[in-house]
Amino acid sequence: MDEKSLAEMQREVDKYISQFKEGYFSPLALIARMSEELGELAREVNHTYGEKPKKLDEPEGSIELELGDILFITICFANSLGIDLTEAHDKVMLKFSTRDADRWTKKDTE
């Protein structure tokens, strides 16, 4: 599968959501959905890497799918507010690369 840019993903999600009369949910509904999805991701991580194994009758989950759900909701949130996620990413990376430039121990480059 070809790699997609954030802009392409935003357009793909917008095309999908635009086919429904309801359109995007409100920011409050989207943050609630994001919280739900984060809880589902936390549960899968806890089952996979934590001390809480799944019950025998629980269905198999997927960290990958839970991250995908969070990405979808994040894109919906950005689209509903007119936020370009590529620009948002660039601003965050600039912040981290300047503010935190000497915060962490860098690997040797030799």
trRosetta pair geometry for C-beta under 8 A, 3 or more apart (Angstrom, degrees):
i j d omega theta_ij theta_ji phi_ij phi_ji
4 8 4.3 -127 -168 87 94 128
4 9 5.3 110 128 -54 128 86
4 12 7.4 -23 -163 -12 151 141
5 8 4.7 101 52 4 76 100
5 9 7.1 -140 96 -2 43 85
5 86 7.0 5 167 -81 105 127
6 9 5.6 -55 -150 38 35 111
6 10 6.2 37 152 -22 68 104
6 85 4.5 -128 171 91 131 111
6 86 4.7 168 67 -64 127 80
6 89 6.6 180 -36 -9 165 141
7 10 5.7 -52 -148 34 31 112
7 11 6.5 30 153 -16 64 104
7 84 7.4 -1 -96 -156 88 93
7 85 7.8 -166 -68 54 49 89
7 86 5.7 -19 -48 -25 90 132
8 11 5.7 -55 -149 38 32 109
8 12 6.2 35 152 -22 66 106
9 12 5.5 -52 -144 35 33 113
9 13 6.3 30 158 -16 66 104
9 71 7.7 -56 175 159 147 112
9 75 5.8 -107 134 -108 103 146
9 85 7.9 -43 74 54 111 145
10 13 6.0 -54 -147 38 29 107
10 14 6.2 30 154 -20 63 110
10 75 5.6 -157 -101 -156 62 103
10 78 6.6 -76 -116 97 115 122
10 79 5.8 163 -161 -76 91 102
10 84 7.5 -78 -35 -134 175 54
10 85 6.0 176 -63 14 125 114
11 14 5.6 -56 -145 38 31 113
11 15 6.3 35 155 -22 66 104
12 15 5.8 -52 -150 33 29 112
12 16 6.6 28 151 -17 62 106
13 16 5.6 -56 -152 37 34 113
13 17 6.1 25 156 -13 69 109
13 72 6.6 164 -113 -148 125 70
13 75 4.5 136 -1 126 166 129
13 76 6.1 -125 166 -70 134 66
13 79 6.2 -152 99 -27 115 151
14 17 5.9 -56 -139 42 30 105
14 18 5.8 37 159 -30 65 111
14 79 5.2 -170 -80 -146 96 143
15 18 5.8 -53 -141 31 24 116
15 19 7.5 32 157 -29 55 97
16 19 6.6 -58 -172 15 31 109
17 20 6.3 -68 -171 35 47 105
17 23 6.2 63 156 -156 102 46
17 24 5.8 32 174 -68 147 72
17 76 6.6 130 -71 -120 147 95
17 79 7.2 145 36 104 150 150
18 23 7.3 21 -108 -115 43 77
20 23 6.5 -166 90 -52 85 31
22 25 7.7 6 149 -75 110 63
24 30 7.4 -5 174 -65 97 127
24 76 5.7 161 -132 -175 102 91
24 79 6.4 -170 -83 97 143 100
24 80 3.8 -168 143 -93 157 110
25 29 3.7 -104 164 93 122 128
25 30 5.1 157 84 -55 107 79
25 33 7.0 102 60 -11 157 136
25 76 7.2 38 31 152 90 131
25 80 7.4 -60 63 -89 50 158
26 29 4.7 92 53 9 79 102
26 30 6.9 -145 93 -6 39 88
26 80 7.9 161 -140 172 19 149
27 30 5.6 -57 -143 38 31 112
27 31 6.3 29 160 -18 67 104
27 77 7.0 78 -127 -143 71 87
27 80 6.8 -176 -72 109 71 132
27 81 6.9 59 -87 -66 113 112
28 31 6.0 -53 -145 35 30 106
28 32 6.5 32 153 -19 62 106
29 32 5.6 -55 -151 36 33 114
29 33 6.4 33 151 -19 66 105
30 33 5.6 -52 -146 37 34 111
30 34 6.2 37 153 -22 65 104
30 73 6.2 155 -165 -172 85 92
30 76 6.0 -160 -126 107 123 108
30 77 4.6 151 153 -90 143 88
30 80 6.6 -163 -43 29 155 152
31 34 5.4 -48 -145 35 35 115
31 35 6.4 41 152 -22 63 102
31 77 7.5 85 -65 -112 64 130
32 35 5.7 -52 -151 33 31 113
32 36 6.6 35 149 -20 63 103
33 36 5.5 -50 -151 33 35 114
33 37 6.4 32 153 -16 67 105
33 73 5.3 -163 112 -127 110 133
34 37 5.7 -55 -148 39 32 110
34 38 6.2 36 152 -22 66 105
34 70 6.6 76 -146 -137 79 75
34 73 4.7 175 -85 131 79 140
34 74 7.1 89 -113 -67 121 65
34 77 6.9 6 -54 -50 133 139
35 38 5.6 -52 -145 35 31 113
35 39 6.5 35 153 -21 62 103
36 39 5.7 -56 -156 33 31 113
36 40 6.7 29 149 -17 64 104
37 40 5.5 -52 -150 35 37 112
37 41 6.4 39 150 -19 67 102
37 66 6.5 157 -177 -165 82 76
37 69 4.5 -158 -140 120 127 115
37 70 4.9 172 128 -77 130 72
37 73 5.8 -172 9 -1 154 147
38 41 5.5 -50 -148 36 34 113
38 42 6.3 38 151 -21 65 104
38 70 6.5 81 -74 -102 68 121
39 42 5.5 -50 -146 35 32 114
39 43 6.4 37 152 -23 63 103
40 43 5.6 -49 -150 31 33 115
40 44 6.7 31 153 -16 63 103
40 61 7.6 -160 176 -153 92 141
40 66 5.1 -159 113 -126 98 116
40 69 7.1 2 74 68 136 152
41 44 5.8 -57 -151 37 33 109
41 45 6.3 30 153 -17 68 107
41 63 6.8 74 -148 -141 78 68
41 66 3.9 158 -89 146 75 130
41 67 6.5 92 -116 -64 126 58
41 69 7.8 -157 -55 60 101 110
41 70 6.3 -4 -44 -39 143 130
42 45 5.8 -55 -145 39 31 110
42 46 6.1 33 155 -21 65 108
43 46 5.7 -55 -147 36 28 112
43 47 6.4 26 154 -17 63 106
43 61 7.2 61 105 33 101 175
44 47 5.7 -54 -147 37 32 109
44 48 6.1 20 157 -12 66 112
44 61 4.5 -124 -103 113 108 132
44 62 6.8 -30 -143 78 149 15
44 63 4.9 179 126 -78 130 67
44 66 5.3 -167 16 -11 146 151
45 48 5.9 -63 -142 44 29 104
45 49 5.6 -28 178 32 70 110
45 50 6.8 73 125 -21 67 106
45 63 6.3 83 -73 -108 72 115
46 49 7.2 -70 -114 60 17 71
46 50 3.8 -27 -154 25 58 145
46 51 7.9 -46 -173 41 82 50
46 52 5.0 4 151 50 107 116
47 50 6.9 3 -31 46 16 97
47 52 6.2 -66 -88 95 54 82
47 53 6.4 74 -149 -144 74 32
47 54 4.9 35 -143 -51 129 88
47 61 6.9 100 52 43 148 121
48 63 6.4 -47 -3 -45 158 122
54 58 4.3 -124 -176 66 108 133
54 60 7.9 -178 46 -101 176 48
54 61 7.9 170 -88 7 140 102
55 58 4.6 105 56 -19 81 105
58 61 8.0 -34 149 -24 107 100
61 65 7.4 -130 -180 56 70 118
61 66 7.0 31 168 -41 113 117
62 65 3.9 71 82 11 116 105
62 66 6.5 176 92 -10 61 82
63 66 5.7 -58 -148 40 33 111
63 67 6.3 34 154 -18 67 105
64 67 5.9 -57 -150 37 27 109
64 68 6.4 31 150 -21 62 107
65 68 5.3 -51 -148 36 35 118
65 69 6.5 41 151 -23 66 99
66 69 5.6 -45 -150 30 35 114
66 70 6.7 34 150 -17 63 102
67 70 5.6 -53 -150 36 36 112
67 71 6.3 39 150 -21 66 104
68 71 5.5 -52 -147 35 33 113
68 72 6.4 36 153 -21 65 103
69 72 5.7 -52 -149 34 32 113
69 73 6.5 27 155 -14 65 105
70 73 5.9 -55 -147 40 32 108
70 74 6.1 37 152 -23 65 107
71 74 5.5 -54 -146 36 30 115
71 75 6.4 30 155 -18 65 104
72 75 5.9 -56 -150 36 29 109
72 76 6.4 31 151 -19 64 105
73 76 5.5 -50 -147 36 35 114
73 77 6.2 40 152 -23 66 104
74 77 5.6 -52 -149 34 30 114
74 78 6.4 28 154 -16 64 106
74 85 7.5 84 139 -110 102 135
75 78 5.7 -53 -145 39 32 110
75 79 6.1 32 156 -18 66 108
75 85 6.8 -53 -109 -39 70 150
76 79 5.8 -58 -144 40 27 110
76 80 6.1 28 158 -22 64 109
77 80 6.0 -58 -148 34 24 110
77 81 6.6 0 160 2 61 112
77 83 7.8 -12 119 39 73 128
78 81 6.3 -77 -151 49 27 95
78 83 4.1 -98 -153 73 79 103
78 84 7.5 142 173 -63 119 5
78 85 5.0 6 -161 -61 171 97
78 88 7.1 -114 -122 -3 127 151
79 82 7.5 35 -171 -72 30 29
79 83 7.6 -82 -48 46 22 71
83 87 7.7 -135 -180 65 69 107
83 88 5.9 38 167 -49 112 130
84 87 4.1 61 89 13 110 112
84 88 6.7 172 90 -14 56 85
85 88 5.1 -50 -141 39 39 116
85 89 6.1 46 156 -24 68 101
86 89 5.7 -51 -149 34 29 113
86 90 6.5 31 152 -19 62 105
87 90 5.7 -53 -147 36 32 112
87 91 6.4 32 154 -19 65 105
88 91 5.9 -56 -151 36 30 111
88 92 6.4 28 153 -17 65 108
89 92 5.8 -58 -148 38 30 110
89 93 6.2 28 156 -18 67 107
90 93 5.8 -55 -145 37 29 109
90 94 6.4 32 155 -20 63 105
91 94 5.8 -53 -149 34 30 112
91 95 6.5 34 151 -21 63 105
92 95 5.5 -52 -151 34 33 115
92 96 6.4 27 154 -13 67 105
93 96 5.8 -54 -144 41 33 107
93 97 5.9 26 159 -15 67 112
94 97 6.0 -59 -138 42 26 105
94 98 6.2 10 165 -6 64 112
95 98 6.5 -72 -147 44 21 97
95 99 5.5 -4 173 5 65 122
96 99 6.5 -58 -117 52 22 95
96 100 5.0 -29 -163 37 62 121
97 100 7.3 -31 -75 60 12 80
97 101 6.1 46 170 -84 46 86
98 101 5.9 -14 -144 -37 20 112
99 103 7.8 15 125 -33 67 129
100 103 4.1 -50 -157 11 77 134
100 104 6.9 30 166 -7 103 95
106 109 7.8 -14 143 -38 114 93
